[in-house]
Amino acid sequence: MKYTVVFHTQSGAIKFDNKMRKMKIPCLLQPVPRKLSSSCGICARLTYAEDVDALMEPEIERIYRDVSSNEYELLYKNE
């Protein structure tokens, strides 16, 4: 499945990207889609077939499953 991960800070996005590299999971940092907006403006886009709980980091603000090119389903929200 394809996911969009939104972060509280830019450093959190970079830390997540480094974690994905170590796990050998392709990840692309890019601007957050306007529809989702974000505190820091950076999101990670990735395809992952396993349980998203393995991806969790404290800096993650929200995780969305990409339903289509402009539709997202909220899976996780960090208060």
C-alpha positions as CSV (number, residue, x, y, z in Angstrom):
1,M,0.0,0.0,0.0
2,K,1.0,3.6,-0.5
3,Y,1.3,5.9,2.4
4,T,1.8,9.6,3.1
5,V,3.4,10.4,6.4
6,V,3.2,14.0,7.8
7,F,5.6,15.3,10.5
8,H,5.6,17.9,13.3
9,T,9.1,19.1,12.3
10,Q,11.5,19.0,9.3
11,S,14.1,17.2,11.5
12,G,11.5,14.5,12.3
13,A,11.0,14.0,8.5
14,I,14.7,13.6,7.9
15,K,15.1,11.2,10.9
16,F,12.2,9.1,9.4
17,D,13.9,9.1,6.0
18,N,17.1,7.8,7.5
19,K,15.2,5.1,9.4
20,M,13.5,4.0,6.1
21,R,16.9,3.9,4.3
22,K,18.2,1.6,7.1
23,M,15.1,-0.6,6.7
24,K,15.7,-0.6,2.9
25,I,12.2,0.9,2.4
26,P,12.1,3.4,-0.6
27,C,10.9,6.7,0.8
28,L,10.6,10.1,-0.9
29,L,10.5,13.4,1.0
30,Q,8.4,16.1,-0.7
31,P,6.1,19.0,0.1
32,V,2.9,18.0,1.9
33,P,-0.1,18.0,-0.5
34,R,-2.2,21.1,0.1
35,K,-5.2,19.0,1.0
36,L,-3.3,17.6,4.1
37,S,-1.3,20.6,5.2
38,S,1.3,20.2,7.9
39,S,3.2,22.0,10.6
40,C,6.6,21.6,8.9
41,G,5.6,21.3,5.2
42,I,7.4,18.0,4.5
43,C,5.9,14.6,4.1
44,A,7.3,11.2,3.2
45,R,5.7,9.1,0.5
46,L,6.3,5.4,0.5
47,T,5.0,2.0,-0.5
48,Y,4.9,-0.6,2.4
49,A,3.2,-4.0,2.4
50,E,3.5,-4.7,6.1
51,D,1.9,-3.3,9.3
52,V,2.5,0.5,9.6
53,D,3.1,0.2,13.3
54,A,6.7,-0.8,12.5
55,L,7.2,2.7,11.0
56,M,6.1,4.7,14.1
57,E,8.3,7.5,15.3
58,P,7.4,10.2,17.9
59,E,7.8,13.0,15.3
60,I,5.0,11.6,13.1
61,E,2.0,13.8,13.1
62,R,-0.3,11.7,10.9
63,I,-0.2,8.7,8.6
64,Y,-2.5,8.5,5.6
65,R,-3.2,5.6,3.2
66,D,-3.2,6.9,-0.3
67,V,-6.6,5.9,-1.7
68,S,-6.1,7.6,-5.1
69,S,-4.0,10.5,-6.5
70,N,-5.9,13.1,-4.4
71,E,-7.7,11.0,-1.8
72,Y,-6.3,10.0,1.6
73,E,-7.6,7.9,4.5
74,L,-6.3,8.9,7.9
75,L,-4.9,5.9,9.7
76,Y,-3.0,7.4,12.6
77,K,-3.0,10.8,14.4
78,N,-0.5,11.8,17.1
79,E,-2.0,14.3,19.4
